[in-house]
Amino acid sequence: MTGITGLDRQRAARWTLCRVLQNALWDIEAGAAALEPEQAAIARALLRR
């Protein structure tokens, strides 16, 4: 997708990781005790890069 849109791949990955963090904070505010499995998988994949 970054190739098609011309976005910097590393920058897009960082923005996505920030979005996962934002979602996690919203979930915590709503009473969640753990990260959604899908969000955790995205974060792990991005951190392995």
All heavy atoms as a GROMACS GRO file, in nm:
protein
  379
    1MET      N    1   0.081  -0.119   0.000
    1MET     CA    2   0.000   0.000   0.000
    1MET      C    3   0.086   0.126   0.000
    1MET      O    4   0.053   0.223  -0.067
    1MET     CB    5  -0.092  -0.002   0.122
    1MET     CG    6  -0.194   0.104   0.121
    1MET     SD    7  -0.318   0.059   0.244
    1MET     CE    8  -0.378   0.212   0.288
    2THR      N    9   0.196   0.121   0.075
    2THR     CA   10   0.283   0.240   0.077
    2THR      C   11   0.345   0.264  -0.060
    2THR      O   12   0.368   0.380  -0.097
    2THR     CB   13   0.393   0.228   0.184
    2THR    OG1   14   0.465   0.107   0.162
    2THR    CG2   15   0.335   0.229   0.324
    3GLY      N   16   0.372   0.158  -0.134
    3GLY     CA   17   0.428   0.174  -0.267
    3GLY      C   18   0.330   0.241  -0.363
    3GLY      O   19   0.369   0.326  -0.443
    4ILE      N   20   0.205   0.205  -0.351
    4ILE     CA   21   0.102   0.263  -0.438
    4ILE      C   22   0.076   0.409  -0.404
    4ILE      O   23   0.061   0.493  -0.493
    4ILE     CB   24  -0.030   0.182  -0.426
    4ILE    CG1   25  -0.009   0.043  -0.485
    4ILE    CG2   26  -0.145   0.253  -0.496
    4ILE    CD1   27  -0.122  -0.052  -0.455
    5THR      N   28   0.076   0.441  -0.274
    5THR     CA   29   0.046   0.578  -0.231
    5THR      C   30   0.167   0.669  -0.228
    5THR      O   31   0.154   0.790  -0.215
    5THR     CB   32  -0.018   0.578  -0.091
    5THR    OG1   33   0.073   0.519   0.002
    5THR    CG2   34  -0.150   0.503  -0.091
    6GLY      N   35   0.287   0.609  -0.237
    6GLY     CA   36   0.409   0.689  -0.233
    6GLY      C   37   0.450   0.732  -0.093
    6GLY      O   38   0.533   0.820  -0.078
    7LEU      N   39   0.393   0.667   0.009
    7LEU     CA   40   0.428   0.700   0.147
    7LEU      C   41   0.556   0.630   0.189
    7LEU      O   42   0.586   0.520   0.142
    7LEU     CB   43   0.316   0.659   0.243
    7LEU     CG   44   0.183   0.731   0.226
    7LEU    CD1   45   0.078   0.666   0.316
    7LEU    CD2   46   0.197   0.878   0.260
    8ASP      N   47   0.631   0.692   0.279
    8ASP     CA   48   0.749   0.630   0.336
    8ASP      C   49   0.706   0.512   0.424
    8ASP      O   50   0.623   0.528   0.513
    8ASP     CB   51   0.826   0.734   0.418
    8ASP     CG   52   0.948   0.674   0.484
    8ASP    OD1   53   1.049   0.655   0.415
    8ASP    OD2   54   0.941   0.646   0.606
    9ARG      N   55   0.762   0.397   0.397
    9ARG     CA   56   0.720   0.274   0.467
    9ARG      C   57   0.744   0.282   0.618
    9ARG      O   58   0.659   0.243   0.697
    9ARG     CB   59   0.792   0.156   0.407
    9ARG     CG   60   0.742   0.024   0.454
    9ARG     CD   61   0.816  -0.089   0.383
    9ARG     NE   62   0.769  -0.215   0.433
    9ARG     CZ   63   0.703  -0.303   0.361
    9ARG    NH1   64   0.680  -0.280   0.234
    9ARG    NH2   65   0.663  -0.416   0.414
   10GLN      N   66   0.860   0.330   0.660
   10GLN     CA   67   0.890   0.340   0.804
   10GLN      C   68   0.797   0.438   0.873
   10GLN      O   69   0.751   0.412   0.984
   10GLN     CB   70   1.034   0.382   0.826
   10GLN     CG   71   1.132   0.268   0.826
   10GLN     CD   72   1.267   0.314   0.875
   10GLN    OE1   73   1.316   0.419   0.837
   10GLN    NE2   74   1.327   0.234   0.961
   11ARG      N   75   0.770   0.548   0.808
   11ARG     CA   76   0.681   0.648   0.867
   11ARG      C   77   0.539   0.591   0.882
   11ARG      O   78   0.475   0.610   0.984
   11ARG     CB   79   0.679   0.773   0.781
   11ARG     CG   80   0.604   0.886   0.843
   11ARG     CD   81   0.619   1.012   0.764
   11ARG     NE   82   0.551   1.120   0.833
   11ARG     CZ   83   0.548   1.242   0.790
   11ARG    NH1   84   0.611   1.276   0.680
   11ARG    NH2   85   0.483   1.334   0.856
   12ALA      N   86   0.492   0.521   0.782
   12ALA     CA   87   0.359   0.459   0.789
   12ALA      C   88   0.353   0.357   0.902
   12ALA      O   89   0.254   0.349   0.975
   12ALA     CB   90   0.323   0.395   0.656
   13ALA      N   91   0.460   0.280   0.920
   13ALA     CA   92   0.465   0.181   1.028
   13ALA      C   93   0.460   0.250   1.164
   13ALA      O   94   0.390   0.204   1.255
   13ALA     CB   95   0.590   0.095   1.015
   14ARG      N   96   0.533   0.359   1.178
   14ARG     CA   97   0.532   0.434   1.305
   14ARG      C   98   0.394   0.491   1.334
   14ARG      O   99   0.347   0.485   1.448
   14ARG     CB  100   0.636   0.544   1.302
   14ARG     CG  101   0.777   0.493   1.313
   14ARG     CD  102   0.876   0.608   1.325
   14ARG     NE  103   1.004   0.566   1.278
   14ARG     CZ  104   1.073   0.624   1.181
   14ARG    NH1  105   1.028   0.730   1.121
   14ARG    NH2  106   1.189   0.576   1.145
   15TRP      N  107   0.330   0.547   1.234
   15TRP     CA  108   0.196   0.602   1.252
   15TRP      C  109   0.098   0.492   1.292
   15TRP      O  110   0.012   0.511   1.377
   15TRP     CB  111   0.147   0.671   1.124
   15TRP     CG  112   0.192   0.812   1.116
   15TRP    CD1  113   0.288   0.862   1.033
   15TRP    CD2  114   0.146   0.925   1.193
   15TRP    NE1  115   0.304   0.998   1.055
   15TRP    CE2  116   0.217   1.038   1.152
   15TRP    CE3  117   0.051   0.938   1.294
   15TRP    CZ2  118   0.197   1.163   1.208
   15TRP    CZ3  119   0.030   1.063   1.350
   15TRP    CH2  120   0.103   1.173   1.306
   16THR      N  121   0.112   0.375   1.231
   16THR     CA  122   0.023   0.263   1.264
   16THR      C  123   0.046   0.218   1.407
   16THR      O  124  -0.050   0.192   1.481
   16THR     CB  125   0.046   0.146   1.166
   16THR    OG1  126   0.025   0.194   1.033
   16THR    CG2  127  -0.048   0.031   1.195
   17LEU      N  128   0.171   0.212   1.450
   17LEU     CA  129   0.201   0.174   1.588
   17LEU      C  130   0.144   0.277   1.686
   17LEU      O  131   0.088   0.241   1.789
   17LEU     CB  132   0.351   0.158   1.607
   17LEU     CG  133   0.397   0.097   1.739
   17LEU    CD1  134   0.332  -0.038   1.765
   17LEU    CD2  135   0.548   0.085   1.740
   18CYS      N  136   0.154   0.403   1.652
   18CYS     CA  137   0.095   0.509   1.736
   18CYS      C  138  -0.056   0.493   1.745
   18CYS      O  139  -0.115   0.512   1.851
   18CYS     CB  140   0.129   0.647   1.681
   18CYS     SG  141   0.301   0.692   1.705
   19ARG      N  142  -0.118   0.454   1.635
   19ARG     CA  143  -0.263   0.434   1.635
   19ARG      C  144  -0.301   0.316   1.723
   19ARG      O  145  -0.402   0.320   1.794
   19ARG     CB  146  -0.310   0.413   1.491
   19ARG     CG  147  -0.458   0.406   1.476
   19ARG     CD  148  -0.521   0.533   1.533
   19ARG     NE  149  -0.661   0.509   1.553
   19ARG     CZ  150  -0.757   0.587   1.512
   19ARG    NH1  151  -0.731   0.699   1.450
   19ARG    NH2  152  -0.881   0.554   1.532
   20VAL      N  153  -0.222   0.210   1.723
   20VAL     CA  154  -0.246   0.095   1.811
   20VAL      C  155  -0.239   0.140   1.956
   20VAL      O  156  -0.324   0.103   2.038
   20VAL     CB  157  -0.146  -0.020   1.784
   20VAL    CG1  158  -0.151  -0.126   1.892
   20VAL    CG2  159  -0.171  -0.082   1.648
   21LEU      N  160  -0.140   0.222   1.989
   21LEU     CA  161  -0.126   0.274   2.125
   21LEU      C  162  -0.248   0.359   2.162
   21LEU      O  163  -0.303   0.346   2.271
   21LEU     CB  164   0.002   0.356   2.139
   21LEU     CG  165   0.023   0.426   2.273
   21LEU    CD1  166   0.025   0.326   2.387
   21LEU    CD2  167   0.150   0.508   2.271
   22GLN      N  168  -0.292   0.444   2.071
   22GLN     CA  169  -0.409   0.527   2.096
   22GLN      C  170  -0.533   0.440   2.121
   22GLN      O  171  -0.609   0.465   2.215
   22GLN     CB  172  -0.434   0.620   1.978
   22GLN     CG  173  -0.549   0.716   2.000
   22GLN     CD  174  -0.570   0.807   1.881
   22GLN    OE1  175  -0.553   0.765   1.766
   22GLN    NE2  176  -0.604   0.931   1.908
   23ASN      N  177  -0.551   0.339   2.039
   23ASN     CA  178  -0.664   0.248   2.058
   23ASN      C  179  -0.656   0.179   2.194
   23ASN      O  180  -0.758   0.163   2.263
   23ASN     CB  181  -0.669   0.143   1.948
   23ASN     CG  182  -0.709   0.202   1.814
   23ASN    OD1  183  -0.763   0.311   1.806
   23ASN    ND2  184  -0.682   0.128   1.708
   24ALA      N  185  -0.536   0.138   2.233
   24ALA     CA  186  -0.518   0.072   2.363
   24ALA      C  187  -0.554   0.166   2.477
   24ALA      O  188  -0.620   0.126   2.574
   24ALA     CB  189  -0.373   0.024   2.379
   25LEU      N  190  -0.514   0.291   2.467
   25LEU     CA  191  -0.546   0.388   2.573
   25LEU      C  192  -0.697   0.411   2.581
   25LEU      O  193  -0.752   0.420   2.691
   25LEU     CB  194  -0.472   0.520   2.549
   25LEU     CG  195  -0.321   0.512   2.564
   25LEU    CD1  196  -0.257   0.644   2.524
   25LEU    CD2  197  -0.283   0.476   2.707
   26TRP      N  198  -0.763   0.418   2.467
   26TRP     CA  199  -0.909   0.432   2.468
   26TRP      C  200  -0.975   0.310   2.531
   26TRP      O  201  -1.070   0.322   2.607
   26TRP     CB  202  -0.962   0.453   2.327
   26TRP     CG  203  -0.938   0.589   2.271
   26TRP    CD1  204  -0.911   0.703   2.340
   26TRP    CD2  205  -0.938   0.625   2.134
   26TRP    NE1  206  -0.894   0.808   2.254
   26TRP    CE2  207  -0.911   0.764   2.126
   26TRP    CE3  208  -0.959   0.554   2.016
   26TRP    CZ2  209  -0.905   0.832   2.006
   26TRP    CZ3  210  -0.952   0.623   1.896
   26TRP    CH2  211  -0.925   0.761   1.892
   27ASP      N  212  -0.923   0.191   2.499
   27ASP     CA  213  -0.977   0.068   2.556
   27ASP      C  214  -0.958   0.065   2.708
   27ASP      O  215  -1.048   0.023   2.782
   27ASP     CB  216  -0.913  -0.055   2.493
   27ASP     CG  217  -0.957  -0.077   2.349
   27ASP    OD1  218  -1.056  -0.014   2.306
   27ASP    OD2  219  -0.890  -0.157   2.279
   28ILE      N  220  -0.843   0.110   2.756
   28ILE     CA  221  -0.816   0.116   2.900
   28ILE      C  222  -0.914   0.211   2.968
   28ILE      O  223  -0.970   0.180   3.074
   28ILE     CB  224  -0.670   0.156   2.928
   28ILE    CG1  225  -0.577   0.042   2.889
   28ILE    CG2  226  -0.651   0.195   3.074
   28ILE    CD1  227  -0.430   0.081   2.884
   29GLU      N  228  -0.937   0.326   2.906
   29GLU     CA  229  -1.035   0.421   2.960
   29GLU      C  230  -1.174   0.358   2.970
   29GLU      O  231  -1.250   0.390   3.060
   29GLU     CB  232  -1.043   0.546   2.873
   29GLU     CG  233  -0.935   0.646   2.896
   29GLU     CD  234  -0.955   0.774   2.816
   29GLU    OE1  235  -1.033   0.774   2.718
   29GLU    OE2  236  -0.893   0.873   2.853
   30ALA      N  237  -1.204   0.269   2.877
   30ALA     CA  238  -1.335   0.204   2.874
   30ALA      C  239  -1.341   0.082   2.966
   30ALA      O  240  -1.443   0.015   2.974
   30ALA     CB  241  -1.370   0.163   2.732
   31GLY      N  242  -1.229   0.051   3.034
   31GLY     CA  243  -1.229  -0.058   3.131
   31GLY      C  244  -1.160  -0.185   3.087
   31GLY      O  245  -1.159  -0.283   3.160
   32ALA      N  246  -1.101  -0.186   2.970
   32ALA     CA  247  -1.032  -0.307   2.923
   32ALA      C  248  -0.907  -0.331   3.007
   32ALA      O  249  -0.840  -0.238   3.051
   32ALA     CB  250  -0.995  -0.294   2.777
   33ALA      N  251  -0.876  -0.458   3.027
   33ALA     CA  252  -0.758  -0.494   3.105
   33ALA      C  253  -0.644  -0.544   3.017
   33ALA      O  254  -0.533  -0.562   3.064
   33ALA     CB  255  -0.794  -0.602   3.207
   34ALA      N  256  -0.674  -0.570   2.890
   34ALA     CA  257  -0.572  -0.624   2.799
   34ALA      C  258  -0.592  -0.567   2.660
   34ALA      O  259  -0.701  -0.524   2.624
   34ALA     CB  260  -0.579  -0.776   2.795
   35LEU      N  261  -0.486  -0.570   2.584
   35LEU     CA  262  -0.490  -0.525   2.446
   35LEU      C  263  -0.569  -0.625   2.363
   35LEU      O  264  -0.559  -0.746   2.383
   35LEU     CB  265  -0.346  -0.516   2.394
   35LEU     CG  266  -0.317  -0.439   2.267
   35LEU    CD1  267  -0.360  -0.294   2.279
   35LEU    CD2  268  -0.169  -0.446   2.237
   36GLU      N  269  -0.650  -0.575   2.270
   36GLU     CA  270  -0.724  -0.663   2.179
   36GLU      C  271  -0.623  -0.751   2.105
   36GLU      O  272  -0.516  -0.704   2.066
   36GLU     CB  273  -0.801  -0.580   2.077
   36GLU     CG  274  -0.911  -0.495   2.136
   36GLU     CD  275  -1.041  -0.570   2.149
   36GLU    OE1  276  -1.061  -0.667   2.074
   36GLU    OE2  277  -1.120  -0.531   2.234
   37PRO      N  278  -0.654  -0.879   2.085
   37PRO     CA  279  -0.558  -0.969   2.018
   37PRO      C  280  -0.512  -0.918   1.881
   37PRO      O  281  -0.394  -0.930   1.847
   37PRO     CB  282  -0.636  -1.100   2.003
   37PRO     CG  283  -0.739  -1.094   2.110
   37PRO     CD  284  -0.774  -0.950   2.127
   38GLU      N  285  -0.602  -0.859   1.804
   38GLU     CA  286  -0.565  -0.808   1.672
   38GLU      C  287  -0.467  -0.692   1.685
   38GLU      O  288  -0.371  -0.681   1.608
   38GLU     CB  289  -0.689  -0.762   1.594
   38GLU     CG  290  -0.786  -0.872   1.563
   38GLU     CD  291  -0.887  -0.897   1.675
   38GLU    OE1  292  -0.886  -0.825   1.777
   38GLU    OE2  293  -0.967  -0.990   1.660
   39GLN      N  294  -0.493  -0.604   1.781
   39GLN     CA  295  -0.405  -0.489   1.802
   39GLN      C  296  -0.267  -0.536   1.850
   39GLN      O  297  -0.164  -0.483   1.808
   39GLN     CB  298  -0.466  -0.393   1.904
   39GLN     CG  299  -0.597  -0.332   1.860
   39GLN     CD  300  -0.581  -0.231   1.748
   39GLN    OE1  301  -0.489  -0.151   1.748
   39GLN    NE2  302  -0.671  -0.236   1.651
   40ALA      N  303  -0.265  -0.636   1.936
   40ALA     CA  304  -0.138  -0.691   1.984
   40ALA      C  305  -0.058  -0.752   1.870
   40ALA      O  306   0.064  -0.734   1.862
   40ALA     CB  307  -0.164  -0.795   2.093
   41ALA      N  308  -0.126  -0.822   1.780
   41ALA     CA  309  -0.058  -0.884   1.666
   41ALA      C  310   0.002  -0.777   1.574
   41ALA      O  311   0.114  -0.793   1.525
   41ALA     CB  312  -0.156  -0.973   1.588
   42ILE      N  313  -0.072  -0.670   1.552
   42ILE     CA  314  -0.020  -0.560   1.468
   42ILE      C  315   0.102  -0.498   1.533
   42ILE      O  316   0.204  -0.476   1.467
   42ILE     CB  317  -0.130  -0.455   1.445
   42ILE    CG1  318  -0.242  -0.511   1.357
   42ILE    CG2  319  -0.071  -0.329   1.382
   42ILE    CD1  320  -0.368  -0.427   1.353
   43ALA      N  321   0.095  -0.471   1.663
   43ALA     CA  322   0.207  -0.410   1.734
   43ALA      C  323   0.330  -0.500   1.729
   43ALA      O  324   0.440  -0.454   1.701
   43ALA     CB  325   0.168  -0.381   1.879
   44ARG      N  326   0.311  -0.631   1.753
   44ARG     CA  327   0.425  -0.725   1.748
   44ARG      C  328   0.489  -0.725   1.609
   44ARG      O  329   0.611  -0.723   1.596
   44ARG     CB  330   0.379  -0.866   1.786
   44ARG     CG  331   0.375  -0.892   1.934
   44ARG     CD  332   0.360  -1.040   1.966
   44ARG     NE  333   0.237  -1.096   1.913
   44ARG     CZ  334   0.118  -1.090   1.975
   44ARG    NH1  335   0.109  -1.031   2.092
   44ARG    NH2  336   0.012  -1.144   1.920
   45ALA      N  337   0.406  -0.729   1.507
   45ALA     CA  338   0.459  -0.732   1.369
   45ALA      C  339   0.538  -0.606   1.339
   45ALA      O  340   0.644  -0.613   1.276
   45ALA     CB  341   0.345  -0.749   1.270
   46LEU      N  342   0.489  -0.492   1.383
   46LEU     CA  343   0.559  -0.368   1.356
   46LEU      C  344   0.687  -0.354   1.437
   46LEU      O  345   0.786  -0.297   1.389
   46LEU     CB  346   0.466  -0.248   1.384
   46LEU     CG  347   0.350  -0.234   1.287
   46LEU    CD1  348   0.253  -0.127   1.337
   46LEU    CD2  349   0.399  -0.200   1.148
   47LEU      N  350   0.688  -0.405   1.558
   47LEU     CA  351   0.807  -0.395   1.643
   47LEU      C  352   0.918  -0.490   1.600
   47LEU      O  353   1.034  -0.467   1.632
   47LEU     CB  354   0.770  -0.417   1.789
   47LEU     CG  355   0.686  -0.306   1.850
   47LEU    CD1  356   0.634  -0.347   1.988
   47LEU    CD2  357   0.764  -0.177   1.858
   48ARG      N  358   0.885  -0.594   1.525
   48ARG     CA  359   0.984  -0.690   1.476
   48ARG      C  360   1.063  -0.637   1.358
   48ARG      O  361   1.164  -0.692   1.321
   48ARG     CB  362   0.917  -0.821   1.435
   48ARG     CG  363   0.897  -0.912   1.550
   48ARG     CD  364   0.848  -1.045   1.501
   48ARG     NE  365   0.712  -1.053   1.554
   48ARG     CZ  366   0.611  -1.118   1.500
   48ARG    NH1  367   0.627  -1.182   1.389
   48ARG    NH2  368   0.494  -1.119   1.556
   49ARG      N  369   1.013  -0.534   1.296
   49ARG     CA  370   1.075  -0.480   1.174
   49ARG      C  371   1.211  -0.424   1.201
   49ARG      O  372   1.255  -0.374   1.287
   49ARG     CB  373   0.986  -0.374   1.112
   49ARG     CG  374   0.852  -0.431   1.077
   49ARG     CD  375   0.762  -0.329   1.013
   49ARG     NE  376   0.800  -0.318   0.875
   49ARG     CZ  377   0.850  -0.207   0.820
   49ARG    NH1  378   0.865  -0.099   0.889
   49ARG    NH2  379   0.882  -0.203   0.694
   0.00000   0.00000   0.00000
